[in-house]
């Protein structure tokens, strides 16, 4: 049978993206406390198709993924991109992995420990040069616990979410990044009836975004970061976004109020 996809195409039209998406796949991520954590990801894989090819073999994406079955993590992501680019004779290869990451957390309103879930994303690209970004969405608790008249347990819900996307010089634990974010976002927001200090209702998406930029820009292993803080309101949301080094290099921590 003739291989139509590999035939030369004389129309000289490049295809920006061609591939497969929304693949549900088991992966392994590094865990500071337990060495590794197994989770299930949604995977997108695609390439930039040169104009001389009519198409590509979609099954090859799955074959490459299966080749790394059980060993898909930050370290193997670049190997997957190299193999994808070579086997599909592409100008560039891309891979997006979205997965839940779980941490044991102690409840701020009860003496109990449970699992907190954080949505994480890795995006890798390999063209002339390679690029890798790591993204994590950290929920922000509301200013005060929600009281119920039915005797049900207090529910913290969400004040909003801080989404951090970064490039790093050296490896950073996911837990370390989450802790740095929560060190800022929890300050003045979490409050209980026994707390001597009431919540700071003057906090805004702008202030939290600036405080996060000051915190993260001081980390020696982060060389680029995008911060988006969103407050979830009834019927609408407010947000603030900061990207550095373009902006954060000019931040003076003493000028942030």
SULKAJO-V53643 format. One record per run of one state. SS is the DSSP state (~ for helix, > for strand, _ for the rest). FROM is the first residue (numbers start at 1). LEN is the number of residues. If there is no record, write none. Layout:
BEGIN
ss:SS from:FROM len:LEN
ss:SS from:FROM len:LEN
END
This chain:
BEGIN
ss:_ from:1 len:3
ss:~ from:4 len:3
ss:_ from:7 len:1
ss:> from:8 len:1
ss:_ from:9 len:6
ss:> from:15 len:17
ss:_ from:32 len:3
ss:> from:35 len:15
ss:_ from:50 len:3
ss:> from:53 len:1
ss:_ from:54 len:5
ss:~ from:59 len:9
ss:_ from:68 len:6
ss:~ from:74 len:14
ss:_ from:88 len:4
ss:> from:92 len:15
ss:_ from:107 len:6
ss:> from:113 len:14
ss:_ from:127 len:3
ss:> from:130 len:11
ss:_ from:141 len:5
ss:> from:146 len:1
ss:_ from:147 len:8
ss:> from:155 len:1
ss:_ from:156 len:4
ss:> from:160 len:9
ss:_ from:169 len:5
ss:~ from:174 len:12
ss:_ from:186 len:19
ss:~ from:205 len:13
ss:_ from:218 len:4
ss:> from:222 len:12
ss:_ from:234 len:2
ss:> from:236 len:9
ss:_ from:245 len:3
ss:~ from:248 len:3
ss:_ from:251 len:2
ss:~ from:253 len:3
ss:_ from:256 len:2
END
